[in-house]
């Protein structure tokens, strides 16, 4: 096919999925350095692509569920205006980036009027795929490898590179100011997860933090999605964060005796004393920009599998990932130093503190050596 001059990548789902599409975007830029390359996504996850040097433009539309303050008719009208604007640009190639096909994204490609459309499926599937890629056993691949296969019709194959994301400079500066004068390294501990089987108890997070600070003179940046747990639209972890802070401040008093005791300091390592205030900075992150700004200031990320994990990897941070019932081979952090712990029985409530502490200390070794 003729080299496309105007390429639009469409990805409309979750934050992690969009992050794992950034290796595809980079490969497009490397192979088509003179092309105009844009992305169409939704307003919820669009900050993933802000400042991405591989893109000339990012277009975002609202999903009705993300804008309860607007009428559905108003949201639909704004989306239609955006698609009309893209249609006038005469897109040569649209890539519908989504594992196993995405009918709604393919419909967007149709409305944009792209000359050619790459997507998973058969020719003519969902009305507009002209360069189909058979999905086959794509679900057995890592998600980054899966979506990268969509470049095969362009002759681009191989292993995708690392994920890429640029943190907002203002958000990063705000967190750097909070951390001024605090000990290094800085470890981010993100306590939120959407699914129940991906949630680690507050007591375990507190015990991990205490154990880590007894082995390293580090600062812990406690991150979470703000709000009350009972909020049906945006459940948050304010109560859980308060519990973690209280237990850490108490030095572990009241923690379940069935949990493994925090490890003691290794020879030559500074040890926190009971009288010393813990170096813990609490920071709820209501928006993706705030999360990325915070993670950009850290040396290690500890969290459950989810969008925040992929954001950390896209910022080049080592990750300790705690997995409940999601498949490690599909969703593990991509392209960074990592340790992944899969919980017994697929439920993070069954994961003990000791292996997590051991893994965190292991990942911090190279950080401290390079300090």
For each residue, the residues with C-beta under 8 A, 3 or more apart:
1: 4 116 131 153 154
2: 92
3: 32 35
4: 1 7 32 35 92 93 116
5: 34 35 36 92
6: 35 36 38 89 90 91 92 93
7: 4 28 32 35 36 37 38 91 92 93 94 95
8: 37 38 39 40 86 91 93 94 95 109 112 114
9: 21 24 25 28 37 38 39 40 94 95 97
10: 39 40 41 94 95 96 97 105 108 109
11: 17 18 21 39 40 41 97 98 105
12: 40 41 42 98 102 104 105 108
13: 17 18 45 98 102
14: 17 18 45 307
15: 18 19 44 45 48 288 307 310 311
16: 19 20 143 306 307 309 310 331
17: 11 13 14 20 21 98 99 143 147
18: 11 13 14 15 21 22 41 45 48 49
19: 15 16 22 48 163 165 307 310 311 313 314
20: 16 17 23 143 144 147 163 310 334
21: 9 11 17 18 24 25 97 144 147
22: 18 19 25 26 48 49 52 54 163 164 165 314
23: 20 26 27 144 148 160 161 162 163 164 334 335
24: 9 21 27 28 95 97 147 148 150 151 160
25: 9 21 22 28 29 37 39 49 52 54 55 164
26: 22 23 29 30 54 161 164
27: 23 24 30 31 148 151 156 160 161
28: 7 9 24 25 31 32 35 37 54 151 156
29: 25 26 32 33 37 53 54 55
30: 26 27 33
31: 27 28 154 156
32: 3 4 7 28 29 35 37
33: 29 30
34: 5
35: 3 4 5 6 7 28 32
36: 5 6 7 56 57
37: 7 8 9 25 28 29 32 54 55 56
38: 6 7 8 9 55 56 57 58 59 86
39: 8 9 10 11 25 49 55 57 58 59
40: 8 9 10 11 12 59 60 61 86 108 112
41: 10 11 12 18 45 46 48 49 58 59 60
42: 12 45 46 60 61 62 63 66
43: 46 60 61 62 63 66 67
44: 15 63 66 288
45: 13 14 15 18 41 42 48 288
46: 41 42 43 49 50 58 60
47: 50 168 287 288 289 292
48: 15 18 19 22 41 45 165 288 311 314
49: 18 22 25 39 41 46 52 55 58
50: 46 47 58 166 168 289
51: 166 168
52: 22 25 49 55 58 164 165 166
53: 29 166
54: 22 25 26 28 29 37 164
55: 25 29 37 38 39 49 52 58
56: 36 37 38
57: 36 38 39
58: 38 39 41 46 49 50 52 55
59: 38 39 40 41 82 85 86
60: 40 41 42 43 46
61: 40 42 43 78 79 82
62: 42 43 66 67 70 75 78 79
63: 42 43 44 66 67 75
64: 67 70 72 75 76
65: 68
66: 42 43 44 62 63
67: 43 62 63 64 70 75
68: 65 233
69:
70: 62 64 67 74 75
71: 74 75
72: 64 75 76
73: 76 77
74: 70 71 77 78
75: 62 63 64 67 70 71 72 78 79
76: 64 72 73 79 80
77: 73 74 80 81
78: 61 62 74 75 81 82
79: 61 62 75 76 82 83
80: 76 77 83 84
81: 77 78 84 85
82: 59 61 78 79 85 86
83: 79 80 86 87 108 111 112
84: 80 81 87 88
85: 59 81 82 88 89
86: 8 38 40 59 82 83 89 91 112
87: 83 84 90 91 111 112 113
88: 84 85
89: 6 85 86
90: 6 87 113 115
91: 6 7 8 86 87 94 112 113 114 115
92: 2 4 5 6 7 114 115 116
93: 4 6 7 8 114 115 116 117 118
94: 7 8 9 10 91 109 112 114 116 117 118
95: 7 8 9 10 24 117 118 119 150 151
96: 10 101 102 105 106 109 117 118 119 120 129 150
97: 9 10 11 21 24 105 147 150
98: 11 12 13 17 101 102 105 119 120 147
99: 17 120 135 138 139 143 146 147
100: 120 135 138 139
101: 96 98 106 119 120 121 125 126 135
102: 12 13 96 98 105 106 119
103: 106 107 126
104: 12 107 108
105: 10 11 12 96 97 98 102 108 109 119
106: 96 101 102 103 109 110 117 119 125 126 127 128 129
107: 103 104 110 111 126 127 128
108: 10 12 40 83 104 105 111 112
109: 8 10 94 96 105 106 112 114 117 119 128
110: 106 107 113 117 127 128
111: 83 87 107 108
112: 8 40 83 86 87 91 94 108 109
113: 87 90 91 110
114: 8 91 92 93 94 109 117 128
115: 90 91 92 93
116: 1 4 92 93 94 130 131
117: 93 94 95 96 106 109 110 114 128 129 130 131
118: 93 94 95 96 129 130 131 132 133 150 151 153 154
119: 95 96 98 101 102 105 106 109 125 126 129 131 132 133 150
120: 96 98 99 100 101 132 133 134 135 138 150
121: 101 125 126 129 132 133 135
122: 125 129 132 134
123: 129 130 132
124: 127 128 129
125: 101 106 119 121 122 129 132
126: 101 103 106 107 119 121 129
127: 106 107 110 124
128: 106 107 109 110 114 117 124
129: 96 106 117 118 119 121 122 123 124 125 126 132
130: 116 117 118 123
131: 1 116 117 118 119 153
132: 118 119 120 121 122 123 125 129
133: 118 119 120 121 149 150 152 153
134: 120 122
135: 99 100 101 120 121 138 139
136:
137: 140 141
138: 99 100 120 135 141 146 149
139: 99 100 135 146 330
140: 137 329
141: 137 138 145 146 149 330
142: 145 146 329 330 331 332 334
143: 16 17 20 99 146 147 330 331
144: 20 21 23 147 148 160 163 334 335
145: 141 142 148 149 159 160
146: 99 138 139 141 142 143 149
147: 17 20 21 24 97 98 99 143 144 150
148: 23 24 27 144 145 151 160
149: 133 138 141 145 146 152
150: 24 95 96 97 118 119 120 133 147 153
151: 24 27 28 95 118 148 154 156 157
152: 133 149 155 156 157
153: 1 118 131 133 150
154: 1 31 118 151
155: 152
156: 27 28 31 151 152
157: 151 152
158:
159: 145
160: 23 24 27 144 145 148 334
161: 23 26 27 335
162: 23 313 314 316 334 335 336
163: 19 20 22 23 144 310 313 314 334 335
164: 22 23 25 26 52 54 314
165: 19 22 48 52 292 311 314 315
166: 50 51 52 53
167: 171 172 289 292 293 295 296 315
168: 47 50 51 171 172 289 292 293
169: 172 173
170: 173 174 293
171: 167 168 174 175 289 290 292 293 294
172: 167 168 169 175 176 292 293 296 297
173: 169 170 176 177 293
174: 170 171 177 178 293
175: 171 172 178 179 221 283 293 294 296 297
176: 172 173 179 180 297
177: 173 174 180
178: 174 175 281 283
179: 175 176 182 186 219 221 281 297
180: 176 177
181:
182: 179 186 219 279 281
183: 217 218 219 279
184: 218 219 299 371
185: 216 218 219 298 299 300 364 367 368 371
186: 179 182 218 219 220 221 297 298 299 300
187: 212 218 219 220 221 298 299 300 301 302 360 364
188: 220 221 223 294 295 298 300 301 302 303 312 317
189: 205 208 209 220 221 222 223 302 303
190: 223 224 301 302 303 304 308 309
191: 200 202 205 222 223 224 237 240 241 244 303
192: 223 224 225 236 237 240 304 306 308
193: 198 199 200 303 304 305 306 324 348
194: 198 235 306
195: 198 199 324 325
196: 199
197: 324 325 346 347 348 349
198: 193 194 195 304 305 306 322 323 324 325 326 348
199: 193 195 196 304 324 348 349
200: 191 193 204 205 304 322 348 349 351
201: 204 205 349
202: 191 205 206 240 243 244 247
203: 206 207 243 247 255 256 259
204: 200 201 207 208 259 351 352 353 356
205: 189 191 200 201 202 208 209 244
206: 202 203 209 210 243 244 247 248 252 255
207: 203 204 210 211 247 252 255 259 260 262 353
208: 189 204 205 211 212 302 353 356 357 360
209: 189 205 206 212 213 220 222 244 248 278 280
210: 206 207 213 214 247 248 251 252 262 272 278
211: 207 208 214 215 262 263 353 357
212: 187 208 209 215 216 218 220 357 360 361 364
213: 209 210 216 217 218 220 272 278 279
214: 210 211 262 263 264 265 271 272
215: 211 212 263 264 265 266 269 271 357 361
216: 185 212 213 269 270 361 364 368
217: 183 213 269 270 272 279
218: 183 184 185 186 187 212 213 279 364
219: 179 182 183 184 185 186 187 279 280 281
220: 186 187 188 189 209 212 213 248 278 279 280 281
221: 175 179 186 187 188 189 280 281 283 294 297 298
222: 189 191 209 241 244 245 280 281 282 283
223: 188 189 190 191 192 283 284 285 291 294 295 308
224: 190 191 192 236 237 238 240 241 284 285
225: 192 234 235 236 237 284 285 286
226: 236 237 238 284 285 286
227: 231 234 235 236 237 238
228: 231 235 236 238 239
229: 235 236 237 239 240
230: 235
231: 227 228 234 235 236
232: 235
233: 68
234: 225 227 231
235: 194 225 227 228 229 230 231 232
236: 192 224 225 226 227 228 229 231 284
237: 191 192 224 225 226 227 229 240 241
238: 224 226 227 228 241 242 284
239: 228 229 242 243
240: 191 192 202 224 229 237 243 244
241: 191 222 224 237 238 244 245 282 284
242: 238 239 245 246
243: 202 203 206 239 240 246 247
244: 191 202 205 206 209 222 240 241 247 248
245: 222 241 242 248 249 280 282
246: 242 243 249 250
247: 202 203 206 207 210 243 244 250 252 253 254 255
248: 206 209 210 220 244 245 251 252 278 280
249: 245 246 277 278
250: 246 247 253 254
251: 210 248 274 278
252: 206 207 210 247 248 255 262
253: 247 250
254: 247 250
255: 203 206 207 247 252 259
256: 203 259
257:
258:
259: 203 204 207 255 256 352 353
260: 207 352 353 354
261:
262: 207 210 211 214 252 353 357
263: 211 214 215 354 357 358 361
264: 214 215 271
265: 214 215 269 270 271
266: 215 269
267:
268:
269: 215 216 217 265 266
270: 216 217 265
271: 214 215 264 265
272: 210 213 214 217 276 278
273: 276
274: 251
275:
276: 272 273
277: 249
278: 209 210 213 220 248 249 251 272
279: 182 183 213 217 218 219 220
280: 209 219 220 221 222 245 248
281: 178 179 182 219 220 221 222
282: 222 241 245
283: 175 178 221 222 223 290 294
284: 223 224 225 226 236 238 241
285: 223 224 225 226 288 290 291 294
286: 225 226 290
287: 47 290 291
288: 15 44 45 47 48 285 291 292 311
289: 47 50 167 168 171 292 293
290: 171 283 285 286 287 293 294
291: 223 285 287 288 294 295 308 311
292: 47 165 167 168 171 172 288 289 295 296 311 315
293: 167 168 170 171 172 173 174 175 289 290 296 297
294: 171 175 188 221 223 283 285 290 291 297 298
295: 167 188 223 291 292 298 301 308 311 312 315 317
296: 167 172 175 292 293 315
297: 172 175 176 179 186 221 293 294
298: 185 186 187 188 221 294 295 301 312 317
299: 184 185 186 187 317 318 364 367
300: 185 186 187 188 317 318 319 320 360 363 364 367
301: 187 188 190 295 298 308 309 312 317 318 319 320
302: 187 188 189 190 208 319 320 322 356 360
303: 188 189 190 191 193 306 308 309 312 319 320 321 322
304: 190 192 193 198 199 200 309 321 322 323 324 348
305: 193 198 309 321 322 323 324 326 331
306: 16 192 193 194 198 303 309 310
307: 14 15 16 19 310 311
308: 190 192 223 291 295 301 303 311 312
309: 16 190 301 303 304 305 306 312 313 319 321 333
310: 15 16 19 20 163 306 307 313 314 333 334
311: 15 19 48 165 288 291 292 295 307 308 314 315
312: 188 295 298 301 303 308 309 315 317 319 333 336
313: 19 162 163 309 310 316 317 319 333 334 335 336 338
314: 19 22 48 162 163 164 165 310 311
315: 165 167 292 295 296 311 312
316: 162 313 336
317: 188 295 298 299 300 301 312 313 336
318: 299 300 301 336 337 338 363 366 367
319: 300 301 302 303 309 312 313 333 336 337 338 339
320: 300 301 302 303 338 339 340 341 356 359 360 363
321: 303 304 305 309 332 333 338 339 340 341
322: 198 200 302 303 304 305 341 343 348 351 356
323: 198 304 305 326 328 331 332 340 341 342 343 348
324: 193 195 197 198 199 304 305 343 346 347 348
325: 195 197 198 346 347
326: 198 305 323 330 331
327: 330 331
328: 323 331 332 340 342
329: 140 142 332
330: 139 141 142 143 326 327
331: 16 142 143 305 323 326 327 328
332: 142 321 323 328 329 338 340
333: 309 310 312 313 319 321 336 338 340
334: 20 23 142 144 160 162 163 310 313
335: 23 144 161 162 163 313
336: 162 312 313 316 317 318 319 333
337: 318 319 363 366
338: 313 318 319 320 321 332 333 363
339: 319 320 321 359 360 362 363
340: 320 321 323 328 332 333
341: 320 321 322 323 351 355 356 359
342: 323 328 346
343: 322 323 324 346 347 348 349 350 351
344: 347 350 351
345: 350
346: 197 324 325 342 343
347: 197 324 325 343 344 350
348: 193 197 198 199 200 304 322 323 324 343 351
349: 197 199 200 201 343
350: 343 344 345 347
351: 200 204 322 341 343 344 348 355 356
352: 204 259 260 355 356
353: 204 207 208 211 259 260 262 356 357
354: 260 263 357 358
355: 341 351 352 358 359
356: 204 208 302 320 322 341 351 352 353 359 360
357: 208 211 212 215 262 263 353 354 360 361
358: 263 354 355 361 362
359: 320 339 341 355 356 362 363
360: 187 208 212 300 302 320 339 356 357 363 364
361: 212 215 216 263 357 358 364 365
362: 339 358 359 365
363: 300 318 320 337 338 339 359 360 366 367
364: 185 187 212 216 218 299 300 360 361 367 368
365: 361 362 368 369
366: 318 337 363 369 370
367: 185 299 300 318 363 364 370 371
368: 185 216 364 365 371
369: 365 366
370: 366 367
371: 184 185 367 368
